[in-house]
Amino acid sequence: MRDKESPEVTTHLEAENAHTDAATAHLEGLREELFQEIKGRVQETDLSVPTRRGDWWYYSRTEEGAQYGIHCRTAAAEGDWTPPQLEPGVPVPGEVVLLDGNAEAEGHEFFSLGAFDTSDDATKLLWSTDFEGDELYTVRVRNLATGVTLADEIPNTSGAFFTPDGTGVLYTTRDDAWRPDTLWLHRIGTPVTDDVQLFHEPDERFWLGAGITRSRRYLVIGVGSSITSEEHIVDLTGELTATPQLIWPRHEGVEYSFEHAVVDGEDRLYILHNEEALDFELVSVAASDPQGRRRIVVAHEPGRRLLGMDAFRDFATVEYRSEGLERVALLDYATNALDDVAFDEPLYSAGVSGNPEWHSPFLRLGYASFVTPGTVYDLDLATRELVLRKQVPVLGGYEPGDYGQRRAWAAASDGTQVPISLVWKRSFGEPGAQVRPLHLYGYGSYEHSIDPGFSVARLSELDRGVIFAVAHVRGGGEMGRQWYEDGKLLSKRNTFTDFVACAEHLVATGVTSPDRLVAEGASAGGLLMGAVANLAPELFAGILAGVPFVDALTTILDPSLPLTVIEWDEWGDPLHGADVYAYMKSYTPYENVREGVAYPRILAVTSLNDSRVMYVEPAKWVARLREAGASDVLLKCEMVAGHGGVSGRYNSWKERAFELAWILDVLDLAS
């Protein structure tokens, strides 16, 4: 089954698709209806808020009928930091089209744009493309003055960006296990075979990434696993090929990242770390002696998970998580005081967005909630006023006040209180007033948080009376670092039992009932779906598992498979630990399918070219479920796609319409 070039494998997957098509043929009309609803709510011809970099305003726009974005720029007036007010469908004065994704995608079933960068002098464009879905990108360079694409072509890259002088390209490549492990320097106009290796990470547990500080002072080379990191810098006032300077040596279990700032004329590194600080601490050190004396900037505070810092010329921002919500604060270099940016809604997501310039009178922020569409603010640093730049339009008369959102809490089996976010349409009544159909989403791995966010497609459910809920289970990061620690390795089962507890709470409080409850999760969340299907099949009418990691033990036992060794920090190493082997075997979905159990209806969606969770896993799982007697299990395999599914916005909408139609059918709302 692992040989995706095998005709037998192709035949098997196509037969599964044909079976799914036949089993869902009655939903064809509903799928089209849902697609038209999604499409009808989107302003298809639209523009992003321009972002200033150097002497240009950069933005992207979309056109009705076109699958992909068009990336553009227009000249900025000196000293003008107020983005131009662009009108959808109205020609932009002085517009320069940098890259048209639709032209790039022409002739290809799949298209993904990877790296996208302009040189500091604004004369060159760098971009990379993937036409398979395997996340291996080919880099190209264009002269923006002439419009000529240069002969330079760098295949099989991960990330890429220009050197500060614009004469070269820095890029990373992957090893045979799909792990980014090497940083290279390519001089534009020279053969790729002459490229210089700047850094290589031999430890197969660690990824490599690179970038340049916002100050444009340092090249940053970072390596890290899910629990350990190490950073190196090259001072760009010297030679790019100089030996990188180590900031802190790697120490198992210690993670850190840094930002460069100039304070009172001194170059300093602000380092966010978790050494003896579970929820992280922010310190500063002299850039000339990063392993020297540390000054505490933001002390560790249990329950306040520091997430990141962005340094600018005159101030910095600190993003953190408290009481399950993301927060943004301004940091004063002189006093180390934090000044929170306030928002009104009880549930929301907010974060620093873009801001490439070292000095600007505005700070760009992104904001959304379950009922508020994606919103762009500029924080005026002089007045502390939030200036609304754009809110994503939702066509068709959408009124945020017609919908409600709130948080509930479920008691896990060990007494832990697990948060649940709910969103619903008010005209159907408050949750709990009567039993309603409910769509429960979960993830719960890698300290990834499922934060409040708006979805146009979700409106099609809410408007039919479905309540949408998110179970913020352990293994995610919603409630701080300990929340993550309590849902990984030999505590992984907490992720699954938390989800079951959330479902049981929603049933016990009269919000829904098992015959009106559908669960969904993707990737590691797909593992969650497989696990809860085995643990509590009676609680769910249906389970949607996207690119599901359901044969986890087999995968994690094989170090030759892409990314396996890196994953040992998250799941454990069953190859060398009998206790880990036994524990994983006790929960991995494929190994624990139960005979003679009435499983809910199941739809597994996968992609042939997925380099993270191979199509083999859901294919095996579906076959095993049927063998055990599950009566309604479907597999849908995208034959030209990757881990994120199909490419192109219309294709993505159609894919989501397919899934929503299946969900509504399970909930008896298809007619």
Residue pairs with C-beta under 8 A, 6 or more apart in sequence:
1 9
1 12
1 616
1 619
1 620
2 614
2 616
3 9
4 10
4 608
4 609
4 615
10 639
12 619
13 608
13 615
13 619
13 635
13 637
13 639
14 639
16 619
16 622
16 634
16 635
16 636
16 637
17 635
17 636
17 637
17 639
19 634
19 635
20 603
20 634
20 635
20 636
23 632
23 634
24 634
24 658
24 661
24 662
24 665
26 665
26 670
27 661
27 662
27 665
27 670
30 661
30 664
30 665
30 670
31 654
31 657
31 658
31 661
32 657
34 457
34 460
34 656
34 657
34 660
34 661
35 653
35 654
35 657
37 459
37 460
38 456
38 457
38 460
38 653
38 656
38 657
39 650
39 653
40 395
40 396
41 394
41 395
41 396
41 398
41 456
41 459
42 395
42 456
43 88
43 392
43 393
43 395
44 62
44 63
44 64
44 65
45 61
45 62
45 63
45 64
45 88
45 89
46 61
46 62
46 88
46 393
47 59
47 60
47 61
47 62
47 86
47 87
47 88
47 92
48 59
48 60
48 61
48 390
49 59
49 83
49 364
49 376
49 389
49 390
50 57
50 58
50 59
50 74
50 83
50 84
50 86
51 57
51 58
51 59
51 83
51 354
51 355
51 356
51 364
52 58
52 76
52 81
52 83
52 357
52 360
53 118
53 356
53 357
54 120
54 122
55 75
55 76
55 78
55 122
56 73
56 74
56 75
56 76
56 118
56 122
57 73
57 74
57 75
57 76
57 83
57 84
58 71
58 72
58 73
58 118
59 71
59 72
59 73
59 74
59 86
60 69
60 70
60 71
60 72
61 69
61 70
61 72
61 86
61 88
62 69
62 70
62 649
63 70
66 102
67 101
67 102
67 105
67 111
67 647
67 648
67 649
67 650
67 651
68 100
68 101
68 102
68 104
68 105
68 111
68 113
68 647
68 648
68 649
69 101
70 97
70 99
70 100
70 101
70 102
71 97
71 98
71 99
71 100
71 101
71 116
72 92
72 95
72 96
72 97
72 98
73 95
73 96
73 98
73 118
74 84
74 92
74 93
74 94
74 95
74 96
75 94
81 360
81 361
81 362
83 378
83 389
84 92
86 92
96 144
98 118
98 125
98 144
99 113
99 116
99 125
99 127
101 111
101 113
104 111
104 113
104 129
105 111
105 647
105 648
108 131
109 640
110 130
110 131
110 132
110 133
110 609
110 640
110 641
110 642
110 646
110 647
111 129
111 130
111 131
111 647
111 648
112 129
112 130
112 131
112 133
112 135
112 137
112 642
112 644
112 647
113 127
113 128
113 129
114 127
114 128
114 129
114 130
114 135
114 137
114 157
114 158
114 159
114 160
115 126
115 127
115 128
115 137
115 139
115 157
115 159
115 160
115 161
115 171
116 126
116 127
116 128
117 125
117 126
117 127
117 160
117 161
117 162
118 124
118 125
118 126
118 144
118 162
119 125
119 126
119 162
119 166
120 162
120 164
120 165
120 166
120 216
121 166
122 144
123 143
123 144
123 145
123 166
124 141
124 142
124 143
124 144
124 162
124 166
124 188
125 141
125 142
125 144
126 139
126 140
126 141
126 142
126 160
126 161
126 162
126 169
127 139
127 140
127 142
128 137
128 138
128 139
128 140
128 157
128 160
129 137
129 138
129 140
130 136
130 137
130 138
130 642
132 609
132 640
132 642
133 607
133 608
133 609
133 610
133 640
133 641
133 642
133 643
133 644
133 647
134 609
134 611
134 642
135 158
135 178
135 611
135 642
135 643
136 155
136 156
136 157
136 158
136 174
137 156
137 157
137 158
137 160
138 153
138 154
138 155
138 156
138 157
139 152
139 153
139 154
139 155
139 157
139 160
139 169
139 171
140 149
140 150
140 152
140 153
141 149
141 150
141 152
141 169
141 188
142 148
142 149
142 150
143 149
143 150
150 188
150 189
151 189
152 169
152 186
152 188
152 189
152 192
153 192
154 160
154 169
154 171
154 186
154 192
154 195
156 173
156 174
157 171
157 172
157 173
158 171
158 172
158 173
158 174
158 180
159 171
159 172
159 180
159 209
159 210
160 169
160 170
160 171
160 172
161 169
161 170
161 171
161 210
161 211
161 212
162 168
162 169
162 170
163 169
163 170
163 185
163 240
164 212
164 216
164 236
167 187
167 188
168 185
168 186
168 187
168 188
168 240
169 185
169 186
169 188
170 183
170 184
170 185
170 186
170 198
170 210
170 219
171 183
171 184
171 186
172 180
172 181
172 182
172 183
172 184
172 208
172 209
172 210
173 180
173 181
173 182
173 184
174 180
174 181
175 181
175 182
175 204
177 204
177 559
177 560
177 561
177 562
177 563
177 564
177 565
177 566
178 562
178 563
178 611
179 204
179 206
179 207
179 562
179 563
179 565
179 566
180 207
180 208
180 209
181 200
181 201
181 202
181 204
181 206
181 207
181 208
182 197
182 199
182 200
182 201
182 208
183 197
183 198
183 199
183 200
183 208
183 210
183 221
184 195
184 196
184 197
184 198
185 195
185 196
185 198
185 240
185 241
186 192
186 195
187 194
187 195
196 241
198 221
198 240
198 241
198 244
199 208
199 210
199 221
199 232
199 244
201 207
201 208
201 223
203 223
204 559
204 565
204 566
205 225
205 565
205 566
205 568
205 569
206 223
206 224
206 225
206 228
206 230
206 566
207 223
207 224
207 225
207 566
208 221
208 222
208 223
209 221
209 222
209 223
209 224
210 219
210 220
210 221
210 222
211 219
211 220
211 222
212 218
212 219
212 220
212 236
213 220
213 259
213 260
213 311
214 259
214 260
214 310
214 311
214 312
214 355
214 356
214 357
214 358
215 260
215 261
215 262
215 311
215 313
215 358
216 236
216 358
217 235
217 236
217 237
217 260
217 267
218 233
218 234
218 235
218 236
218 260
219 233
219 234
219 236
219 240
219 244
220 231
220 232
220 233
220 258
221 231
221 232
221 233
221 234
221 244
222 229
222 230
222 231
222 232
222 257
223 229
223 230
223 250
224 230
224 255
225 566
225 569
226 446
226 566
226 569
226 570
227 252
227 253
227 255
227 569
228 250
228 251
228 252
228 253
228 254
228 255
228 569
229 250
229 254
229 255
229 256
229 257
230 246
230 247
230 248
230 249
230 250
231 246
231 247
231 248
231 256
231 257
231 258
232 244
232 245
232 246
232 247
233 244
233 245
233 247
234 240
234 242
234 244
234 245
235 242
235 245
245 290
246 290
247 256
247 258
247 269
247 271
247 290
247 291
248 254
248 256
248 271
248 273
248 290
248 291
251 275
254 273
254 274
254 275
255 273
255 274
256 271
256 272
256 273
256 274
256 275
257 271
257 272
257 308
257 309
258 269
258 270
258 271
258 272
259 269
259 270
259 309
259 310
259 311
259 316
260 267
260 268
260 269
260 270
260 287
260 311
261 267
261 268
261 269
261 270
261 284
261 311
261 312
261 316
261 333
262 268
262 313
263 284
263 333
266 286
266 287
267 286
267 287
267 288
268 284
268 285
268 286
268 287
269 284
269 285
269 286
269 287
269 290
270 282
270 283
270 284
270 297
270 309
270 311
270 316
271 282
271 283
271 284
271 285
271 290
271 294
272 280
272 281
272 282
272 306
272 308
272 309
273 280
273 281
273 283
274 280
274 281
274 481
275 281
276 300
277 300
278 300
278 302
278 480
278 481
278 482
278 485
279 300
279 301
279 302
279 303
279 304
279 305
279 306
279 480
279 481
279 482
280 300
280 305
280 306
280 307
280 481
281 296
281 298
281 299
281 300
281 306
282 296
282 297
282 298
282 306
282 309
282 318
283 294
283 295
283 296
283 297
284 294
284 295
284 297
285 291
285 292
285 293
285 294
285 295
286 292
286 293
297 331
297 336
298 306
298 318
298 331
298 336
298 338
302 480
303 322
303 480
304 320
304 321
304 322
304 480
305 320
305 321
305 322
305 477
305 480
305 481
306 318
306 319
306 320
307 319
307 320
307 321
307 326
308 318
308 319
308 352
309 316
309 317
309 318
309 319
309 331
310 316
310 317
310 319
310 352
310 355
312 355
312 358
312 359
312 360
312 363
313 358
313 359
314 333
314 359
314 381
315 330
315 331
315 332
315 333
315 381
316 330
316 331
316 333
317 328
317 329
317 330
317 331
317 352
317 363
318 328
318 329
318 330
318 331
318 338
319 326
319 327
319 328
319 329
319 351
319 352
320 326
320 327
320 329
321 327
321 449
321 477
321 478
321 480
324 407
324 419
324 472
324 478
324 479
325 347
325 348
325 349
325 451
326 348
326 349
326 350
326 351
326 449
326 451
327 340
327 341
327 350
328 340
328 341
328 350
328 351
328 352
328 365
329 338
329 339
329 340
329 341
330 338
330 339
330 341
330 363
330 381
331 337
331 338
332 339
339 384
341 350
341 365
341 379
341 386
343 350
343 367
345 369
345 371
345 372
345 405
346 405
346 406
346 407
347 369
347 370
347 405
347 406
347 407
347 421
347 452
348 367
348 368
348 369
348 372
348 452
349 366
349 367
349 368
349 369
349 451
349 452
349 453
350 365
350 366
350 367
351 365
351 366
352 363
352 364
352 365
352 366
353 364
353 365
353 366
353 376
354 364
355 363
355 364
361 380
361 381
361 382
362 378
362 379
362 380
362 381
362 387
363 378
363 379
363 381
364 376
364 377
364 378
364 379
365 376
365 377
365 378
365 379
365 386
366 374
366 375
366 376
366 377
367 374
367 375
367 376
367 377
368 374
368 375
368 452
368 453
368 454
369 405
369 452
369 453
369 454
370 403
370 405
370 421
370 423
370 452
370 453
370 454
370 468
371 400
371 403
371 404
371 405
371 423
371 454
372 391
372 400
372 454
373 391
373 392
373 393
373 394
373 398
373 454
374 391
374 392
374 453
374 454
375 388
375 390
375 391
375 392
376 388
376 389
376 390
376 391
377 386
377 387
377 388
377 389
378 386
378 387
378 389
379 385
379 386
379 387
380 386
380 387
392 454
394 456
394 459
398 459
401 426
402 425
402 426
402 427
403 423
403 424
403 425
403 426
403 462
404 422
404 423
404 424
404 425
404 426
404 430
405 421
405 422
405 423
405 424
405 452
406 421
406 422
406 431
407 419
407 420
407 421
407 422
408 419
408 420
408 422
408 431
408 505
408 506
408 509
409 417
409 418
409 419
409 420
409 505
410 417
410 418
410 420
410 471
410 498
410 501
410 502
410 504
410 505
410 506
411 417
411 418
411 501
411 505
412 418
412 474
412 494
412 497
412 498
412 501
413 497
413 501
414 494
416 474
416 486
416 494
416 498
418 471
418 472
418 473
418 474
418 498
418 501
418 502
419 472
419 478
419 479
420 469
420 470
420 471
420 472
420 502
420 505
420 506
421 452
421 469
421 470
421 472
422 431
422 467
422 468
422 469
422 511
423 458
423 462
423 467
423 468
423 469
424 430
424 431
424 436
424 462
424 467
424 468
425 462
425 463
425 465
428 436
428 465
429 436
431 467
431 511
432 509
432 510
432 511
433 510
434 510
435 510
435 511
435 512
435 513
435 516
436 465
436 466
436 467
436 511
436 512
436 516
437 465
437 466
437 467
437 512
437 516
437 517
437 518
437 667
437 668
437 669
438 466
438 467
438 468
438 469
438 506
438 511
438 512
438 516
438 517
438 518
439 461
439 466
439 467
439 468
439 469
439 518
439 520
439 663
439 667
440 469
440 470
440 471
440 499
440 502
440 503
440 506
440 517
440 518
440 519
440 520
441 450
441 468
441 469
441 470
441 471
441 519
441 520
441 521
441 525
442 450
442 470
442 471
442 473
442 499
442 502
442 519
442 520
442 521
442 525
442 528
442 529
443 450
443 473
443 475
443 476
443 521
443 522
443 523
443 524
443 525
443 528
444 471
444 473
444 474
444 475
444 476
444 487
444 495
444 498
444 499
444 524
444 525
444 528
445 475
445 476
445 487
445 488
445 495
445 524
445 525
445 527
445 528
445 570
446 475
446 484
446 524
446 570
447 475
447 476
447 477
447 481
447 483
447 484
448 476
448 477
449 472
449 476
449 477
449 478
450 470
450 472
450 476
450 478
451 478
457 653
457 656
457 657
457 660
458 468
460 660
461 468
461 660
461 663
461 664
462 468
464 664
464 669
465 669
466 663
466 664
466 667
466 669
467 511
467 512
469 502
469 506
471 498
471 499
471 502
471 503
472 478
472 479
473 487
473 494
473 495
473 496
473 498
473 499
473 502
473 528
474 483
474 484
474 486
474 487
474 491
474 494
474 495
474 498
475 483
475 484
475 486
475 487
475 488
475 492
475 494
475 495
476 483
476 484
476 487
477 483
477 484
485 491
486 494
487 494
487 495
487 498
488 570
488 571
489 570
489 571
489 572
489 580
490 572
490 579
490 580
490 583
492 571
492 583
492 584
492 587
493 586
493 587
495 528
495 531
496 528
496 531
496 532
496 535
496 587
497 535
499 519
499 528
499 532
500 532
500 535
500 536
500 539
503 517
503 519
503 532
503 536
503 539
503 540
504 536
504 539
506 512
506 517
507 513
507 514
507 517
507 539
514 538
514 539
514 540
514 541
515 541
516 541
516 667
516 668
517 539
517 540
517 541
518 540
518 541
518 542
518 543
518 544
518 663
518 666
518 667
519 529
519 532
519 540
519 542
519 543
519 544
520 529
520 543
520 544
520 545
520 546
520 663
521 527
521 528
521 529
521 544
521 545
521 546
521 548
522 545
522 546
522 547
522 548
523 546
523 547
523 548
523 549
523 612
523 613
523 643
524 549
525 546
525 548
526 545
526 546
526 547
526 548
526 549
526 550
526 604
526 613
526 618
527 548
527 549
527 550
527 552
527 588
527 589
529 543
529 544
529 545
529 548
529 550
529 589
530 545
530 548
530 550
530 588
530 589
530 590
530 621
531 587
531 588
531 589
531 592
532 539
532 540
532 543
533 540
533 543
533 589
533 599
533 600
533 602
534 589
534 592
534 593
534 594
537 594
537 597
537 598
537 599
537 600
538 598
540 600
541 600
541 601
541 666
541 667
542 600
542 601
542 602
542 603
542 662
542 663
542 666
542 667
543 600
543 601
543 602
543 603
544 602
544 603
544 605
544 659
544 662
544 663
545 602
545 603
545 604
545 605
545 618
546 604
546 605
546 606
546 645
547 605
547 606
547 607
547 610
547 612
547 613
547 618
547 643
547 645
548 589
548 604
548 606
548 613
548 617
548 618
548 621
549 555
549 613
549 617
550 588
550 589
550 590
550 604
550 617
550 618
550 620
550 621
551 588
551 589
551 590
551 616
551 617
551 620
551 621
552 571
552 584
552 588
552 589
552 590
553 574
553 581
553 584
553 585
553 588
553 590
553 591
554 590
555 561
555 564
555 567
555 614
555 617
556 564
556 567
556 568
556 571
556 572
556 573
556 574
556 575
556 584
557 574
557 575
557 581
558 564
559 565
559 575
561 614
562 611
562 612
563 611
563 612
571 580
571 584
572 580
572 583
572 584
573 580
574 580
574 581
574 584
574 585
575 581
585 591
586 592
589 621
590 617
590 620
590 621
590 624
593 621
593 624
593 625
593 627
593 628
593 630
594 628
595 628
595 629
596 628
596 629
597 628
597 629
597 630
599 625
599 628
599 630
599 631
599 633
600 666
601 632
601 633
601 666
602 622
602 625
602 630
602 632
602 633
602 634
603 634
603 636
603 659
603 662
604 618
604 621
604 622
604 633
604 634
604 635
604 636
605 618
605 635
605 636
605 637
605 638
605 645
605 659
606 613
606 615
606 617
606 618
606 619
606 635
606 636
606 637
606 638
607 615
607 637
607 638
607 641
607 642
607 643
607 645
608 615
608 637
608 638
608 639
608 640
608 641
609 640
609 641
609 642
610 641
610 642
610 643
611 642
611 643
612 643
613 643
615 637
618 635
619 635
619 637
622 633
622 634
622 635
625 633
626 633
634 662
636 658
638 645
638 646
638 655
640 646
641 647
645 652
645 655
646 652
646 654
646 655
661 670
664 670
